Amino acid sequence: MNVRIARVVLIYAVFAAGWILLSDSLVNLLVPDPDDAAAFLTLKGWAFVAVTSTLLWGLLRRMTRGDTPAPPTSRRAVWGWLKGDGVRSLVLPFALLALVVVALGYASAVFSLRERNAQEFRRLEAIADLKVGQLTLWLDERRADARSMAGNASLAALHEQWLRRHDDGARNSLLGSLEAMRGAYRYSRVAVVDGDGQVVLTTGEDFVPTTILLDAVRRALRDGQLVQSPFYRDNPTLMSDPVHVDFVAPLVSVPGGRPLAVVLQADPTLFLFNYLNGWPVPSRTAETVLFHRDGNELEFISPLRHRPSPPLSQRV
């Protein structure tokens, strides 16, 4: 009897080990998405229970009948055994086993689905908090940069020295400060604009302020505080134009000096949009979008992950 028990245990161990190794590899090969794989792994587990239960039942049944006469071997005797109690004795155990496995599998699937939905909801909340926190940090850093430059009284002094004495050294020092800010924090442009909307000095090529930027400059000088523009293009109809967002702050002025504002133009494609499009775990459908309401429509500011297109080009 001990040899028979050991044989049953060995057969079960070999089958279970082969099932685990081969079935996991097969699921990973056929279902690469972790979300779908979780459901398949649950079904695979219940299939394992059903198959191994049937295997153990057959092995133990055979072992307990080891001392009984051998089953019929002739064709007529086998046919009589199949028509008689031989098959009938198997129907009830298999039916009960199938019913139990189906019931347990259904209950497990319902529980797993609810638990998975709750887990996914908690994960989405965590990812959303992470994305919102990073977006807030990105904006706060640029606001702090604008306030830092606006509070630098030496910039206004250099401008007055350049304006009144035509001192090219003062101009170069002022431009060097603007260029240092632009290069250090990867701004697309850093400029000084006066109250009439005229560009006093800018890094890179000269430009003509748009209506959006002029409005931000006027509000910053009027209210004496930082103003952030919306995300926009210089030419809204030209999709190849880069998208940027401006941070405008009134520059500390010297007595008798004209009002000036410092403008920091940030390019969201350098970090922000790539960060929003990324997802911390593998997923085929998940994405984060930045949008704003325009009348009865929603305009997507960031590019969509599953519908590649330029920023500010999709509406619903």
LUMPAVEX-570046 format. One record per residue (C-alpha): residue number from 1; x, y, z; chain. Coordinates in steps of 0.05 Angstrom, whole numbers, m for minus. Layout:
REM residues N
REC num     c1     c2     c3 chaine
REC NUM      X      Y      Z      A
...
REM end
This chain:
REM residues 316
REC num     c1     c2     c3 chaine
REC   1      0      0      0      A
REC   2     58     48     16      A
REC   3     86     38    m55      A
REC   4     18     54    m84      A
REC   5     12    117    m42      A
REC   6     81    140    m62      A
REC   7     63    127   m135      A
REC   8      0    170   m129      A
REC   9     39    226    m95      A
REC  10     94    223   m148      A
REC  11     45    226   m205      A
REC  12      9    285   m173      A
REC  13     75    322   m159      A
REC  14    100    312   m230      A
REC  15     34    334   m261      A
REC  16     27    395   m214      A
REC  17     98    418   m228      A
REC  18     90    411   m302      A
REC  19     23    448   m299      A
REC  20     53    507   m261      A
REC  21    114    514   m306      A
REC  22     80    505   m373      A
REC  23     14    540   m359      A
REC  24     46    603   m330      A
REC  25     92    608   m390      A
REC  26     33    597   m437      A
REC  27     m8    652   m404      A
REC  28     50    701   m406      A
REC  29     60    685   m479      A
REC  30    m13    690   m501      A
REC  31    m35    746   m454      A
REC  32     21    799   m446      A
REC  33    m25    851   m414      A
REC  34    m22    843   m337      A
REC  35    m95    864   m329      A
REC  36   m121    809   m374      A
REC  37    m69    759   m348      A
REC  38    m97    766   m277      A
REC  39   m165    739   m300      A
REC  40   m133    682   m339      A
REC  41    m90    663   m279      A
REC  42   m153    657   m236      A
REC  43   m187    612   m288      A
REC  44   m122    572   m295      A
REC  45   m121    560   m220      A
REC  46   m192    533   m220      A
REC  47   m177    490   m281      A
REC  48   m118    462   m242      A
REC  49   m164    445   m183      A
REC  50   m214    410   m230      A
REC  51   m161    370   m268      A
REC  52   m120    349   m207      A
REC  53   m183    331   m168      A
REC  54   m204    285   m225      A
REC  55   m134    257   m230      A
REC  56   m131    242   m155      A
REC  57   m200    212   m156      A
REC  58   m181    165   m212      A
REC  59   m115    145   m180      A
REC  60   m145    133   m112      A
REC  61   m203     95   m141      A
REC  62   m156     51   m179      A
REC  63   m112     41   m118      A
REC  64   m171     21    m74      A
REC  65   m193    m30   m126      A
REC  66   m124    m60   m131      A
REC  67   m147   m125    m99      A
REC  68   m210   m133   m140      A
REC  69   m213   m174   m203      A
REC  70   m185   m141   m265      A
REC  71   m235   m106   m310      A
REC  72   m263   m145   m369      A
REC  73   m218   m148   m430      A
REC  74   m260   m181   m483      A
REC  75   m300   m137   m530      A
REC  76   m367   m166   m508      A
REC  77   m349   m162   m434      A
REC  78   m325    m89   m440      A
REC  79   m388    m70   m477      A
REC  80   m430   m102   m422      A
REC  81   m390    m66   m369      A
REC  82   m401      1   m404      A
REC  83   m475    m12   m409      A
REC  84   m479    m35   m337      A
REC  85   m456     m6   m272      A
REC  86   m386     11   m296      A
REC  87   m405     77   m328      A
REC  88   m463     91   m282      A
REC  89   m417     89   m222      A
REC  90   m376    146   m253      A
REC  91   m433    192   m271      A
REC  92   m453    216   m202      A
REC  93   m382    231   m176      A
REC  94   m363    268   m239      A
REC  95   m429    307   m239      A
REC  96   m420    327   m167      A
REC  97   m347    345   m178      A
REC  98   m365    387   m239      A
REC  99   m421    422   m202      A
REC 100   m375    438   m143      A
REC 101   m319    463   m188      A
REC 102   m367    507   m229      A
REC 103   m399    537   m167      A
REC 104   m332    551   m134      A
REC 105   m304    578   m198      A
REC 106   m363    625   m208      A
REC 107   m359    650   m136      A
REC 108   m285    659   m142      A
REC 109   m291    696   m208      A
REC 110   m344    744   m179      A
REC 111   m302    757   m117      A
REC 112   m238    766   m158      A
REC 113   m273    813   m206      A
REC 114   m299    857   m149      A
REC 115   m231    856   m115      A
REC 116   m196    872   m180      A
REC 117   m242    930   m195      A
REC 118   m231    958   m125      A
REC 119   m156    949   m132      A
REC 120   m156    983   m201      A
REC 121   m197   1041   m173      A
REC 122   m147   1050   m116      A
REC 123    m89   1046   m165      A
REC 124   m121   1098   m211      A
REC 125   m132   1144   m152      A
REC 126    m58   1137   m132      A
REC 127    m34   1150   m203      A
REC 128    m81   1209   m211      A
REC 129    m54   1239   m146      A
REC 130     16   1228   m171      A
REC 131      2   1261   m238      A
REC 132    m34   1321   m207      A
REC 133     23   1330   m157      A
REC 134     76   1329   m212      A
REC 135     36   1378   m255      A
REC 136     27   1425   m195      A
REC 137    101   1420   m180      A
REC 138    119   1436   m252      A
REC 139     75   1498   m252      A
REC 140     99   1521   m183      A
REC 141    172   1516   m204      A
REC 142    160   1561   m263      A
REC 143    121   1611   m222      A
REC 144    178   1612   m172      A
REC 145    227   1625   m229      A
REC 146    186   1684   m254      A
REC 147    179   1713   m184      A
REC 148    254   1705   m173      A
REC 149    271   1744   m235      A
REC 150    218   1796   m223      A
REC 151    245   1810   m154      A
REC 152    316   1820   m178      A
REC 153    324   1896   m174      A
REC 154    390   1893   m211      A
REC 155    355   1874   m276      A
REC 156    315   1939   m276      A
REC 157    377   1977   m257      A
REC 158    416   1947   m315      A
REC 159    359   1965   m362      A
REC 160    359   2038   m339      A
REC 161    434   2042   m345      A
REC 162    431   2014   m415      A
REC 163    372   2059   m434      A
REC 164    399   2125   m406      A
REC 165    474   2117   m417      A
REC 166    471   2072   m478      A
REC 167    517   2025   m440      A
REC 168    526   1962   m482      A
REC 169    558   1928   m423      A
REC 170    495   1936   m382      A
REC 171    454   1909   m440      A
REC 172    499   1848   m446      A
REC 173    495   1836   m371      A
REC 174    419   1839   m374      A
REC 175    416   1793   m434      A
REC 176    465   1746   m400      A
REC 177    418   1741   m339      A
REC 178    359   1725   m385      A
REC 179    400   1673   m424      A
REC 180    424   1641   m359      A
REC 181    352   1631   m336      A
REC 182    331   1604   m404      A
REC 183    388   1555   m409      A
REC 184    386   1530   m337      A
REC 185    312   1514   m337      A
REC 186    301   1500   m411      A
REC 187    253   1556   m426      A
REC 188    239   1568   m499      A
REC 189    245   1644   m489      A
REC 190    259   1694   m433      A
REC 191    243   1766   m449      A
REC 192    232   1835   m418      A
REC 193    170   1872   m444      A
REC 194    147   1942   m427      A
REC 195     77   1967   m411      A
REC 196     62   1982   m484      A
REC 197     75   1910   m503      A
REC 198    142   1926   m537      A
REC 199    197   1875   m530      A
REC 200    255   1909   m495      A
REC 201    303   1850   m496      A
REC 202    296   1775   m510      A
REC 203    336   1713   m516      A
REC 204    339   1683   m585      A
REC 205    305   1716   m644      A
REC 206    260   1777   m638      A
REC 207    186   1763   m635      A
REC 208    120   1800   m636      A
REC 209     78   1787   m573      A
REC 210     11   1756   m586      A
REC 211    m55   1782   m560      A
REC 212    m53   1730   m505      A
REC 213     16   1751   m482      A
REC 214     m1   1825   m485      A
REC 215    m63   1814   m443      A
REC 216    m21   1776   m391      A
REC 217     31   1832   m390      A
REC 218    m22   1886   m379      A
REC 219    m55   1847   m323      A
REC 220     12   1833   m289      A
REC 221     32   1906   m290      A
REC 222    m38   1930   m270      A
REC 223    m46   1882   m212      A
REC 224     27   1878   m192      A
REC 225     27   1802   m189      A
REC 226     46   1742   m230      A
REC 227      0   1721   m287      A
REC 228      0   1654   m322      A
REC 229    m26   1649   m393      A
REC 230    m64   1590   m420      A
REC 231    m30   1538   m465      A
REC 232    m31   1567   m535      A
REC 233      2   1573   m603      A
REC 234     26   1639   m633      A
REC 235    m14   1620   m695      A
REC 236    m74   1577   m674      A
REC 237    m87   1552   m745      A
REC 238    m15   1528   m756      A
REC 239     m9   1460   m723      A
REC 240     67   1459   m732      A
REC 241     75   1520   m687      A
REC 242    101   1500   m618      A
REC 243     54   1503   m558      A
REC 244     77   1544   m499      A
REC 245     52   1574   m434      A
REC 246     76   1642   m409      A
REC 247     92   1663   m338      A
REC 248     92   1739   m332      A
REC 249    112   1779   m271      A
REC 250    123   1854   m261      A
REC 251    196   1872   m255      A
REC 252    217   1913   m195      A
REC 253    227   1982   m223      A
REC 254    276   2036   m204      A
REC 255    249   2105   m184      A
REC 256    228   2141   m247      A
REC 257    236   2080   m290      A
REC 258    183   2055   m338      A
REC 259    143   1993   m318      A
REC 260    172   1928   m344      A
REC 261    151   1855   m341      A
REC 262    193   1792   m347      A
REC 263    164   1737   m391      A
REC 264    183   1664   m385      A
REC 265    157   1621   m442      A
REC 266    157   1547   m423      A
REC 267    154   1491   m474      A
REC 268    109   1436   m444      A
REC 269    133   1385   m495      A
REC 270    202   1382   m463      A
REC 271    176   1347   m401      A
REC 272    104   1358   m382      A
REC 273     69   1325   m441      A
REC 274    116   1265   m441      A
REC 275    104   1255   m367      A
REC 276     29   1259   m375      A
REC 277     30   1209   m432      A
REC 278     71   1160   m392      A
REC 279     40   1107   m347      A
REC 280     76   1077   m287      A
REC 281     51   1006   m301      A
REC 282     41    968   m367      A
REC 283    m28    982   m395      A
REC 284    m59    982   m465      A
REC 285   m114   1033   m452      A
REC 286    m94   1079   m393      A
REC 287    m74   1150   m407      A
REC 288    m74   1219   m374      A
REC 289    m99   1280   m412      A
REC 290    m97   1354   m398      A
REC 291   m156   1392   m425      A
REC 292   m197   1455   m416      A
REC 293   m268   1475   m432      A
REC 294   m281   1519   m492      A
REC 295   m355   1535   m495      A
REC 296   m392   1469   m504      A
REC 297   m330   1432   m524      A
REC 298   m270   1403   m489      A
REC 299   m203   1417   m522      A
REC 300   m146   1370   m506      A
REC 301    m83   1408   m488      A
REC 302    m36   1349   m485      A
REC 303    m31   1300   m543      A
REC 304    m72   1237   m537      A
REC 305    m35   1172   m526      A
REC 306    m78   1129   m571      A
REC 307    m93   1181   m625      A
REC 308    m27   1212   m642      A
REC 309    m37   1285   m661      A
REC 310     m6   1353   m644      A
REC 311    m26   1386   m578      A
REC 312    m87   1431   m579      A
REC 313   m115   1396   m641      A
REC 314   m168   1349   m614      A
REC 315   m238   1369   m590      A
REC 316   m299   1332   m565      A
REM end
